[in-house]
Amino acid sequence: MAGENCRLLVVFIISVLFLASTATHGIVVENMFIGHKPPLIQSGIVLDGDPGDWPQLKPLHPAVRLDGGIDDWYTGANPIPWNRVTRDNAVTDLSNPNRLLYVWDYGNGNKYTYYRGEFIWFDALGDQRSGYTGRLDADISEIRVTSNNTHLLVLFRVVDLGVLGGGAVSPSIGIILALDTDMNYHNGNTTLLDDKTSVPNYAPWDYEVLIDLSNPAVANKKVIYGDGIPVGSGGSPLDIYNATGAEVSTSMDAFIADSANDCVEVALSWRDIGVLNPWNVSNVRLYAGVFISDGYGKPLVSLNNSDFIDVLSAKSSDDELSDGVLDSWIDIGFNRLPEPVYFTHEVLDDKGYIQYWSDLTNDTRTDYIPNEAFDTDILTETIWINSSRLNILLHIKGNVRPTGNATPFIILAIDSTPLNESDGGGPLITAPPGKGATDTYLGGRLGREANYTSLIWIDPLQDQVTVVVPGATVNYDVYTGPNYIAYDYHFIEVSIPTTDLGELKPPFRVETAVYALANPGSPLVSSSPSIQPNQIIDLTGANAYDTLSPYPTYGTGVDNGYAVNGEFYGDVDEYIDTFIPVKIATRLINPVIQWVSYDNDTYIEIGEPASAYATLQYWNGTGWSPLSGGNVTFYLVGSLIYLGWRLTDSNGTAYMDLDDIARNASISSGTYRLMVRYEPPLEYVKGLTGTEFFYSSAENTSIGNYTILNKPFIESLPEPQMLPLTLLLAMVVFTLLRRHYSGSHG
């Protein structure tokens, strides 16, 4: 009996998991909480133009702490290596599904991009006004913007922030952020900073934010709140002026300066800058500049034309301000969270029937309607498939209703048999009768052409949806019962019976483009015989003004018949090559670490081998099935530690041997959870072959905490157990030696 007990003790293995609560997602500014509301998920949609009853995208951007730290932005300090977008690595990267990045690069040190809910501007270094290049605190290096449902958040950085709160004796800088938040060009103010500086009459600002870092109230890493009193009248050094000159800041507005990171973090309440419904903001126009301040909101240095030392501009500050007009700005597009848009494709439910895409913004063509480019700039698209209907939610940066020269005219080309390139209605996108020609073709996965099985045309000018399938056309309008479209300024909702679209279930392919219909009575119609009312404006080459794509709509040239970094080029390339596959939903379940606990405690210690597991599954239409051959990456989270990757087996299980993980010098003693992530192969490359791109990504984190101790397990034994364990180890060694001796001398 004693021998049997010994054998049982030798092979005894135990694994203990502890439940852990997850941390709240939000932004904490001392006692002020700023954060995302939970995503709104409902079982049905009311087609009323209000997107509030649609599933919401989870925040892409991490929560920002207003503490002067920059690790919660996508700076070089971000803890996740591939989430670092710095001046040096801000280059167009469309080859990595984890980091689809398109950069607008002016070639002179000025460039900008969007990345996972963050807008990023890199300003040219050393481009201050003549005679002030030595003022490194007045040299803008970068401006980053993110947001949530309560606040617009800005990270403003200079080359060397230097002294803070020194007044006129040891002056620092003042920062101006001017914002247009309502996209109404008939109101606002054009005077900026002083009576020598202005913005264009056709692009006024609604709110001017002043941050005076020379003011004696400012200190390093001290949170400063607004108080509604101008700094020049003894108020807070954070002022927000509306277009009439009234100071409207409140205690919900704050900033903090950090000399170590050469940054100022700013939190502006949406309500204090005129946005009552943040999900409806869609665009913020941003001007920015710095000046040398006297500590009370006034420039200490007087220069010709303007007292700004450096401004956000693709030009040098001297060139930009030579006429006293700051006519350089950035228009930042926002999704419904709201966050700055970034090209992404997400599955919003657990079966893959609700899917979301967002598009690059500021990538539209402007021929004929330059002042209305917003109205043809698509920001996001969501589809919701159920057993009987296809519901579509489109988010347009501008106004979807007829207001001026043109109205957006939107096409969704659907291929319900994406692996069959020869069926359907052909590659030419044909407009409904009376709308004109489109001169646009569908590009494919296996070749240059792809055929549609149905076309969905959305016409806000006529309140009509037209469905075209080979050999048939069906029209719906706003007055035909449940089959109609609805609007709410930036949003269009559409509902179509799936019986009119053929068999429609994932995977299928969607290609989306926005055209422009000339409005009756538009000056475009009277001035150009080629432009007819209620018809597509005929551009050179493809007629699309915008496409849903990780690429800009129009590229810089042609390479083997494809536009370079764009969908179209001039009159040479007329193919939409970016297809958006409706993804098959995947999930990772049961992420767990198992280990041998020789001392029967709850710690993973040196000498105790461990391994990690997770199972990858996909939704097959009726249930969950194992997904083999999937690349699963393993991490420890507490601090993020990459462990490695493994392919799933025929059971969908990914197994990673962690060996003696507690001996790993790069893993410090602490409590961790196991995080696993599945990322399918690259999806958005033109000409990609194969079927694996139809799977969505998946991520999960263990509900159990694991404590790792970098010391031998024997040191953790309670003293009464030391003797039995020593005897046990001695018995094991003795048995092994005896077997070895018997085998060698038998």
VENNORGI-V672709 format. One record per residue. N is the residue number from 1. RES is the residue in three letters. PHI is phi in whole degrees, 0 to 359 (999 if undefined). Layout:
n:N res:RES phi:PHI
n:N res:RES phi:PHI
This chain:
n:1 res:MET phi:999
n:2 res:ALA phi:297
n:3 res:GLY phi:296
n:4 res:GLU phi:295
n:5 res:ASN phi:299
n:6 res:CYS phi:297
n:7 res:ARG phi:296
n:8 res:LEU phi:294
n:9 res:LEU phi:294
n:10 res:VAL phi:296
n:11 res:VAL phi:261
n:12 res:PHE phi:291
n:13 res:ILE phi:230
n:14 res:ILE phi:226
n:15 res:SER phi:227
n:16 res:VAL phi:240
n:17 res:LEU phi:242
n:18 res:PHE phi:247
n:19 res:LEU phi:286
n:20 res:ALA phi:227
n:21 res:SER phi:276
n:22 res:THR phi:268
n:23 res:ALA phi:283
n:24 res:THR phi:289
n:25 res:HIS phi:267
n:26 res:GLY phi:175
n:27 res:ILE phi:236
n:28 res:VAL phi:247
n:29 res:VAL phi:241
n:30 res:GLU phi:49
n:31 res:ASN phi:266
n:32 res:MET phi:257
n:33 res:PHE phi:256
n:34 res:ILE phi:232
n:35 res:GLY phi:201
n:36 res:HIS phi:284
n:37 res:LYS phi:286
n:38 res:PRO phi:299
n:39 res:PRO phi:302
n:40 res:LEU phi:268
n:41 res:ILE phi:241
n:42 res:GLN phi:229
n:43 res:SER phi:275
n:44 res:GLY phi:217
n:45 res:ILE phi:234
n:46 res:VAL phi:260
n:47 res:LEU phi:280
n:48 res:ASP phi:229
n:49 res:GLY phi:86
n:50 res:ASP phi:267
n:51 res:PRO phi:279
n:52 res:GLY phi:295
n:53 res:ASP phi:263
n:54 res:TRP phi:266
n:55 res:PRO phi:300
n:56 res:GLN phi:252
n:57 res:LEU phi:293
n:58 res:LYS phi:289
n:59 res:PRO phi:304
n:60 res:LEU phi:277
n:61 res:HIS phi:274
n:62 res:PRO phi:293
n:63 res:ALA phi:299
n:64 res:VAL phi:257
n:65 res:ARG phi:264
n:66 res:LEU phi:279
n:67 res:ASP phi:225
n:68 res:GLY phi:86
n:69 res:GLY phi:285
n:70 res:ILE phi:240
n:71 res:ASP phi:282
n:72 res:ASP phi:264
n:73 res:TRP phi:249
n:74 res:TYR phi:273
n:75 res:THR phi:273
n:76 res:GLY phi:295
n:77 res:ALA phi:269
n:78 res:ASN phi:300
n:79 res:PRO phi:291
n:80 res:ILE phi:262
n:81 res:PRO phi:305
n:82 res:TRP phi:282
n:83 res:ASN phi:263
n:84 res:ARG phi:266
n:85 res:VAL phi:245
n:86 res:THR phi:247
n:87 res:ARG phi:305
n:88 res:ASP phi:285
n:89 res:ASN phi:258
n:90 res:ALA phi:280
n:91 res:VAL phi:232
n:92 res:THR phi:302
n:93 res:ASP phi:222
n:94 res:LEU phi:250
n:95 res:SER phi:257
n:96 res:ASN phi:238
n:97 res:PRO phi:297
n:98 res:ASN phi:281
n:99 res:ARG phi:208
n:100 res:LEU phi:284
n:101 res:LEU phi:233
n:102 res:TYR phi:243
n:103 res:VAL phi:244
n:104 res:TRP phi:273
n:105 res:ASP phi:246
n:106 res:TYR phi:278
n:107 res:GLY phi:81
n:108 res:ASN phi:233
n:109 res:GLY phi:98
n:110 res:ASN phi:259
n:111 res:LYS phi:200
n:112 res:TYR phi:213
n:113 res:THR phi:202
n:114 res:TYR phi:238
n:115 res:TYR phi:212
n:116 res:ARG phi:43
n:117 res:GLY phi:85
n:118 res:GLU phi:225
n:119 res:PHE phi:271
n:120 res:ILE phi:226
n:121 res:TRP phi:245
n:122 res:PHE phi:255
n:123 res:ASP phi:268
n:124 res:ALA phi:303
n:125 res:LEU phi:272
n:126 res:GLY phi:73
n:127 res:ASP phi:252
n:128 res:GLN phi:290
n:129 res:ARG phi:298
n:130 res:SER phi:305
n:131 res:GLY phi:90
n:132 res:TYR phi:234
n:133 res:THR phi:293
n:134 res:GLY phi:282
n:135 res:ARG phi:276
n:136 res:LEU phi:291
n:137 res:ASP phi:286
n:138 res:ALA phi:256
n:139 res:ASP phi:250
n:140 res:ILE phi:296
n:141 res:SER phi:256
n:142 res:GLU phi:201
n:143 res:ILE phi:227
n:144 res:ARG phi:237
n:145 res:VAL phi:228
n:146 res:THR phi:221
n:147 res:SER phi:191
n:148 res:ASN phi:213
n:149 res:ASN phi:280
n:150 res:THR phi:238
n:151 res:HIS phi:220
n:152 res:LEU phi:269
n:153 res:LEU phi:241
n:154 res:VAL phi:231
n:155 res:LEU phi:250
n:156 res:PHE phi:249
n:157 res:ARG phi:235
n:158 res:VAL phi:237
n:159 res:VAL phi:292
n:160 res:ASP phi:208
n:161 res:LEU phi:292
n:162 res:GLY phi:70
n:163 res:VAL phi:286
n:164 res:LEU phi:238
n:165 res:GLY phi:70
n:166 res:GLY phi:272
n:167 res:GLY phi:66
n:168 res:ALA phi:289
n:169 res:VAL phi:289
n:170 res:SER phi:228
n:171 res:PRO phi:288
n:172 res:SER phi:252
n:173 res:ILE phi:247
n:174 res:GLY phi:250
n:175 res:ILE phi:244
n:176 res:ILE phi:244
n:177 res:LEU phi:239
n:178 res:ALA phi:254
n:179 res:LEU phi:231
n:180 res:ASP phi:251
n:181 res:THR phi:248
n:182 res:ASP phi:246
n:183 res:MET phi:55
n:184 res:ASN phi:251
n:185 res:TYR phi:274
n:186 res:HIS phi:262
n:187 res:ASN phi:228
n:188 res:GLY phi:114
n:189 res:ASN phi:228
n:190 res:THR phi:248
n:191 res:THR phi:280
n:192 res:LEU phi:228
n:193 res:LEU phi:70
n:194 res:ASP phi:210
n:195 res:ASP phi:286
n:196 res:LYS phi:268
n:197 res:THR phi:244
n:198 res:SER phi:216
n:199 res:VAL phi:249
n:200 res:PRO phi:298
n:201 res:ASN phi:296
n:202 res:TYR phi:270
n:203 res:ALA phi:219
n:204 res:PRO phi:287
n:205 res:TRP phi:260
n:206 res:ASP phi:262
n:207 res:TYR phi:219
n:208 res:GLU phi:244
n:209 res:VAL phi:262
n:210 res:LEU phi:244
n:211 res:ILE phi:237
n:212 res:ASP phi:254
n:213 res:LEU phi:277
n:214 res:SER phi:276
n:215 res:ASN phi:299
n:216 res:PRO phi:300
n:217 res:ALA phi:285
n:218 res:VAL phi:274
n:219 res:ALA phi:220
n:220 res:ASN phi:298
n:221 res:LYS phi:61
n:222 res:LYS phi:252
n:223 res:VAL phi:284
n:224 res:ILE phi:247
n:225 res:TYR phi:251
n:226 res:GLY phi:287
n:227 res:ASP phi:219
n:228 res:GLY phi:78
n:229 res:ILE phi:245
n:230 res:PRO phi:303
n:231 res:VAL phi:299
n:232 res:GLY phi:290
n:233 res:SER phi:253
n:234 res:GLY phi:93
n:235 res:GLY phi:272
n:236 res:SER phi:298
n:237 res:PRO phi:285
n:238 res:LEU phi:245
n:239 res:ASP phi:240
n:240 res:ILE phi:234
n:241 res:TYR phi:256
n:242 res:ASN phi:277
n:243 res:ALA phi:294
n:244 res:THR phi:269
n:245 res:GLY phi:95
n:246 res:ALA phi:281
n:247 res:GLU phi:274
n:248 res:VAL phi:240
n:249 res:SER phi:292
n:250 res:THR phi:226
n:251 res:SER phi:290
n:252 res:MET phi:276
n:253 res:ASP phi:252
n:254 res:ALA phi:204
n:255 res:PHE phi:213
n:256 res:ILE phi:216
n:257 res:ALA phi:252
n:258 res:ASP phi:225
n:259 res:SER phi:294
n:260 res:ALA phi:296
n:261 res:ASN phi:258
n:262 res:ASP phi:52
n:263 res:CYS phi:221
n:264 res:VAL phi:231
n:265 res:GLU phi:262
n:266 res:VAL phi:232
n:267 res:ALA phi:239
n:268 res:LEU phi:244
n:269 res:SER phi:298
n:270 res:TRP phi:305
n:271 res:ARG phi:296
n:272 res:ASP phi:285
n:273 res:ILE phi:245
n:274 res:GLY phi:85
n:275 res:VAL phi:252
n:276 res:LEU phi:273
n:277 res:ASN phi:238
n:278 res:PRO phi:303
n:279 res:TRP phi:296
n:280 res:ASN phi:254
n:281 res:VAL phi:288
n:282 res:SER phi:65
n:283 res:ASN phi:204
n:284 res:VAL phi:230
n:285 res:ARG phi:269
n:286 res:LEU phi:238
n:287 res:TYR phi:254
n:288 res:ALA phi:209
n:289 res:GLY phi:195
n:290 res:VAL phi:232
n:291 res:PHE phi:218
n:292 res:ILE phi:274
n:293 res:SER phi:255
n:294 res:ASP phi:274
n:295 res:GLY phi:98
n:296 res:TYR phi:227
n:297 res:GLY phi:88
n:298 res:LYS phi:245
n:299 res:PRO phi:294
n:300 res:LEU phi:272
n:301 res:VAL phi:244
n:302 res:SER phi:256
n:303 res:LEU phi:235
n:304 res:ASN phi:292
n:305 res:ASN phi:73
n:306 res:SER phi:195
n:307 res:ASP phi:265
n:308 res:PHE phi:295
n:309 res:ILE phi:265
n:310 res:ASP phi:214
n:311 res:VAL phi:222
n:312 res:LEU phi:289
n:313 res:SER phi:193
n:314 res:ALA phi:283
n:315 res:LYS phi:258
n:316 res:SER phi:292
n:317 res:SER phi:296
n:318 res:ASP phi:300
n:319 res:ASP phi:293
n:320 res:GLU phi:297
n:321 res:LEU phi:258
n:322 res:SER phi:297
n:323 res:ASP phi:252
n:324 res:GLY phi:78
n:325 res:VAL phi:245
n:326 res:LEU phi:271
n:327 res:ASP phi:251
n:328 res:SER phi:242
n:329 res:TRP phi:211
n:330 res:ILE phi:235
n:331 res:ASP phi:263
n:332 res:ILE phi:257
n:333 res:GLY phi:278
n:334 res:PHE phi:233
n:335 res:ASN phi:270
n:336 res:ARG phi:278
n:337 res:LEU phi:297
n:338 res:PRO phi:264
n:339 res:GLU phi:221
n:340 res:PRO phi:305
n:341 res:VAL phi:290
n:342 res:TYR phi:213
n:343 res:PHE phi:297
n:344 res:THR phi:209
n:345 res:HIS phi:225
n:346 res:GLU phi:235
n:347 res:VAL phi:265
n:348 res:LEU phi:261
n:349 res:ASP phi:231
n:350 res:ASP phi:269
n:351 res:LYS phi:239
n:352 res:GLY phi:89
n:353 res:TYR phi:269
n:354 res:ILE phi:235
n:355 res:GLN phi:227
n:356 res:TYR phi:228
n:357 res:TRP phi:230
n:358 res:SER phi:234
n:359 res:ASP phi:245
n:360 res:LEU phi:300
n:361 res:THR phi:252
n:362 res:ASN phi:63
n:363 res:ASP phi:242
n:364 res:THR phi:269
n:365 res:ARG phi:282
n:366 res:THR phi:236
n:367 res:ASP phi:306
n:368 res:TYR phi:74
n:369 res:ILE phi:230
n:370 res:PRO phi:300
n:371 res:ASN phi:278
n:372 res:GLU phi:240
n:373 res:ALA phi:300
n:374 res:PHE phi:304
n:375 res:ASP phi:287
n:376 res:THR phi:243
n:377 res:ASP phi:262
n:378 res:ILE phi:280
n:379 res:LEU phi:259
n:380 res:THR phi:216
n:381 res:GLU phi:219
n:382 res:THR phi:232
n:383 res:ILE phi:239
n:384 res:TRP phi:227
n:385 res:ILE phi:257
n:386 res:ASN phi:230
n:387 res:SER phi:292
n:388 res:SER phi:233
n:389 res:ARG phi:218
n:390 res:LEU phi:252
n:391 res:ASN phi:256
n:392 res:ILE phi:232
n:393 res:LEU phi:239
n:394 res:LEU phi:247
n:395 res:HIS phi:243
n:396 res:ILE phi:253
n:397 res:LYS phi:296
n:398 res:GLY phi:262
n:399 res:ASN phi:260
n:400 res:VAL phi:279
n:401 res:ARG phi:271
n:402 res:PRO phi:298
n:403 res:THR phi:229
n:404 res:GLY phi:216
n:405 res:ASN phi:283
n:406 res:ALA phi:216
n:407 res:THR phi:233
n:408 res:PRO phi:297
n:409 res:PHE phi:233
n:410 res:ILE phi:246
n:411 res:ILE phi:241
n:412 res:LEU phi:245
n:413 res:ALA phi:264
n:414 res:ILE phi:246
n:415 res:ASP phi:243
n:416 res:SER phi:280
n:417 res:THR phi:232
n:418 res:PRO phi:294
n:419 res:LEU phi:271
n:420 res:ASN phi:249
n:421 res:GLU phi:273
n:422 res:SER phi:250
n:423 res:ASP phi:266
n:424 res:GLY phi:87
n:425 res:GLY phi:260
n:426 res:GLY phi:94
n:427 res:PRO phi:273
n:428 res:LEU phi:285
n:429 res:ILE phi:280
n:430 res:THR phi:260
n:431 res:ALA phi:281
n:432 res:PRO phi:300
n:433 res:PRO phi:305
n:434 res:GLY phi:86
n:435 res:LYS phi:260
n:436 res:GLY phi:93
n:437 res:ALA phi:269
n:438 res:THR phi:255
n:439 res:ASP phi:52
n:440 res:THR phi:229
n:441 res:TYR phi:236
n:442 res:LEU phi:266
n:443 res:GLY phi:274
n:444 res:GLY phi:237
n:445 res:ARG phi:275
n:446 res:LEU phi:262
n:447 res:GLY phi:201
n:448 res:ARG phi:284
n:449 res:GLU phi:250
n:450 res:ALA phi:222
n:451 res:ASN phi:258
n:452 res:TYR phi:274
n:453 res:THR phi:255
n:454 res:SER phi:201
n:455 res:LEU phi:241
n:456 res:ILE phi:245
n:457 res:TRP phi:258
n:458 res:ILE phi:244
n:459 res:ASP phi:239
n:460 res:PRO phi:293
n:461 res:LEU phi:294
n:462 res:GLN phi:253
n:463 res:ASP phi:52
n:464 res:GLN phi:219
n:465 res:VAL phi:241
n:466 res:THR phi:241
n:467 res:VAL phi:251
n:468 res:VAL phi:246
n:469 res:VAL phi:237
n:470 res:PRO phi:307
n:471 res:GLY phi:89
n:472 res:ALA phi:206
n:473 res:THR phi:222
n:474 res:VAL phi:235
n:475 res:ASN phi:250
n:476 res:TYR phi:237
n:477 res:ASP phi:223
n:478 res:VAL phi:293
n:479 res:TYR phi:253
n:480 res:THR phi:251
n:481 res:GLY phi:64
n:482 res:PRO phi:284
n:483 res:ASN phi:263
n:484 res:TYR phi:205
n:485 res:ILE phi:242
n:486 res:ALA phi:220
n:487 res:TYR phi:226
n:488 res:ASP phi:207
n:489 res:TYR phi:61
n:490 res:HIS phi:267
n:491 res:PHE phi:240
n:492 res:ILE phi:235
n:493 res:GLU phi:246
n:494 res:VAL phi:223
n:495 res:SER phi:226
n:496 res:ILE phi:228
n:497 res:PRO phi:297
n:498 res:THR phi:292
n:499 res:THR phi:297
n:500 res:ASP phi:276
n:501 res:LEU phi:245
n:502 res:GLY phi:78
n:503 res:GLU phi:291
n:504 res:LEU phi:230
n:505 res:LYS phi:208
n:506 res:PRO phi:300
n:507 res:PRO phi:269
n:508 res:PHE phi:220
n:509 res:ARG phi:247
n:510 res:VAL phi:233
n:511 res:GLU phi:239
n:512 res:THR phi:237
n:513 res:ALA phi:218
n:514 res:VAL phi:243
n:515 res:TYR phi:253
n:516 res:ALA phi:232
n:517 res:LEU phi:264
n:518 res:ALA phi:287
n:519 res:ASN phi:282
n:520 res:PRO phi:302
n:521 res:GLY phi:84
n:522 res:SER phi:292
n:523 res:PRO phi:304
n:524 res:LEU phi:299
n:525 res:VAL phi:292
n:526 res:SER phi:284
n:527 res:SER phi:267
n:528 res:SER phi:225
n:529 res:PRO phi:299
n:530 res:SER phi:281
n:531 res:ILE phi:255
n:532 res:GLN phi:249
n:533 res:PRO phi:296
n:534 res:ASN phi:62
n:535 res:GLN phi:234
n:536 res:ILE phi:296
n:537 res:ILE phi:291
n:538 res:ASP phi:272
n:539 res:LEU phi:269
n:540 res:THR phi:291
n:541 res:GLY phi:79
n:542 res:ALA phi:298
n:543 res:ASN phi:272
n:544 res:ALA phi:290
n:545 res:TYR phi:271
n:546 res:ASP phi:208
n:547 res:THR phi:226
n:548 res:LEU phi:277
n:549 res:SER phi:193
n:550 res:PRO phi:285
n:551 res:TYR phi:259
n:552 res:PRO phi:299
n:553 res:THR phi:295
n:554 res:TYR phi:241
n:555 res:GLY phi:264
n:556 res:THR phi:261
n:557 res:GLY phi:178
n:558 res:VAL phi:242
n:559 res:ASP phi:228
n:560 res:ASN phi:55
n:561 res:GLY phi:86
n:562 res:TYR phi:253
n:563 res:ALA phi:294
n:564 res:VAL phi:279
n:565 res:ASN phi:51
n:566 res:GLY phi:186
n:567 res:GLU phi:281
n:568 res:PHE phi:235
n:569 res:TYR phi:215
n:570 res:GLY phi:50
n:571 res:ASP phi:257
n:572 res:VAL phi:265
n:573 res:ASP phi:245
n:574 res:GLU phi:238
n:575 res:TYR phi:253
n:576 res:ILE phi:277
n:577 res:ASP phi:263
n:578 res:THR phi:270
n:579 res:PHE phi:259
n:580 res:ILE phi:252
n:581 res:PRO phi:284
n:582 res:VAL phi:286
n:583 res:LYS phi:277
n:584 res:ILE phi:279
n:585 res:ALA phi:290
n:586 res:THR phi:235
n:587 res:ARG phi:209
n:588 res:LEU phi:251
n:589 res:ILE phi:239
n:590 res:ASN phi:55
n:591 res:PRO phi:292
n:592 res:VAL phi:208
n:593 res:ILE phi:251
n:594 res:GLN phi:243
n:595 res:TRP phi:210
n:596 res:VAL phi:270
n:597 res:SER phi:259
n:598 res:TYR phi:290
n:599 res:ASP phi:255
n:600 res:ASN phi:61
n:601 res:ASP phi:245
n:602 res:THR phi:258
n:603 res:TYR phi:249
n:604 res:ILE phi:267
n:605 res:GLU phi:237
n:606 res:ILE phi:301
n:607 res:GLY phi:98
n:608 res:GLU phi:249
n:609 res:PRO phi:294
n:610 res:ALA phi:225
n:611 res:SER phi:210
n:612 res:ALA phi:239
n:613 res:TYR phi:223
n:614 res:ALA phi:198
n:615 res:THR phi:240
n:616 res:LEU phi:257
n:617 res:GLN phi:227
n:618 res:TYR phi:231
n:619 res:TRP phi:274
n:620 res:ASN phi:266
n:621 res:GLY phi:106
n:622 res:THR phi:232
n:623 res:GLY phi:192
n:624 res:TRP phi:262
n:625 res:SER phi:236
n:626 res:PRO phi:296
n:627 res:LEU phi:248
n:628 res:SER phi:269
n:629 res:GLY phi:75
n:630 res:GLY phi:274
n:631 res:ASN phi:273
n:632 res:VAL phi:251
n:633 res:THR phi:259
n:634 res:PHE phi:245
n:635 res:TYR phi:222
n:636 res:LEU phi:260
n:637 res:VAL phi:242
n:638 res:GLY phi:172
n:639 res:SER phi:258
n:640 res:LEU phi:283
n:641 res:ILE phi:232
n:642 res:TYR phi:282
n:643 res:LEU phi:258
n:644 res:GLY phi:140
n:645 res:TRP phi:224
n:646 res:ARG phi:214
n:647 res:LEU phi:274
n:648 res:THR phi:283
n:649 res:ASP phi:271
n:650 res:SER phi:295
n:651 res:ASN phi:269
n:652 res:GLY phi:79
n:653 res:THR phi:264
n:654 res:ALA phi:256
n:655 res:TYR phi:239
n:656 res:MET phi:232
n:657 res:ASP phi:281
n:658 res:LEU phi:271
n:659 res:ASP phi:55
n:660 res:ASP phi:269
n:661 res:ILE phi:297
n:662 res:ALA phi:291
n:663 res:ARG phi:274
n:664 res:ASN phi:293
n:665 res:ALA phi:293
n:666 res:SER phi:276
n:667 res:ILE phi:246
n:668 res:SER phi:279
n:669 res:SER phi:301
n:670 res:GLY phi:168
n:671 res:THR phi:253
n:672 res:TYR phi:227
n:673 res:ARG phi:243
n:674 res:LEU phi:268
n:675 res:MET phi:246
n:676 res:VAL phi:233
n:677 res:ARG phi:219
n:678 res:TYR phi:248
n:679 res:GLU phi:236
n:680 res:PRO phi:291
n:681 res:PRO phi:301
n:682 res:LEU phi:305
n:683 res:GLU phi:253
n:684 res:TYR phi:258
n:685 res:VAL phi:271
n:686 res:LYS phi:298
n:687 res:GLY phi:84
n:688 res:LEU phi:297
n:689 res:THR phi:252
n:690 res:GLY phi:100
n:691 res:THR phi:247
n:692 res:GLU phi:293
n:693 res:PHE phi:290
n:694 res:PHE phi:281
n:695 res:TYR phi:271
n:696 res:SER phi:274
n:697 res:SER phi:282
n:698 res:ALA phi:213
n:699 res:GLU phi:210
n:700 res:ASN phi:205
n:701 res:THR phi:229
n:702 res:SER phi:300
n:703 res:ILE phi:277
n:704 res:GLY phi:261
n:705 res:ASN phi:267
n:706 res:TYR phi:234
n:707 res:THR phi:257
n:708 res:ILE phi:254
n:709 res:LEU phi:240
n:710 res:ASN phi:277
n:711 res:LYS phi:207
n:712 res:PRO phi:301
n:713 res:PHE phi:299
n:714 res:ILE phi:292
n:715 res:GLU phi:288
n:716 res:SER phi:268
n:717 res:LEU phi:291
n:718 res:PRO phi:300
n:719 res:GLU phi:305
n:720 res:PRO phi:298
n:721 res:GLN phi:272
n:722 res:MET phi:298
n:723 res:LEU phi:294
n:724 res:PRO phi:300
n:725 res:LEU phi:293
n:726 res:THR phi:298
n:727 res:LEU phi:296
n:728 res:LEU phi:297
n:729 res:LEU phi:298
n:730 res:ALA phi:297
n:731 res:MET phi:296
n:732 res:VAL phi:298
n:733 res:VAL phi:298
n:734 res:PHE phi:299
n:735 res:THR phi:297
n:736 res:LEU phi:296
n:737 res:LEU phi:295
n:738 res:ARG phi:295
n:739 res:ARG phi:296
n:740 res:HIS phi:298
n:741 res:TYR phi:295
n:742 res:SER phi:295
n:743 res:GLY phi:292
n:744 res:SER phi:274
n:745 res:HIS phi:233
n:746 res:GLY phi:291
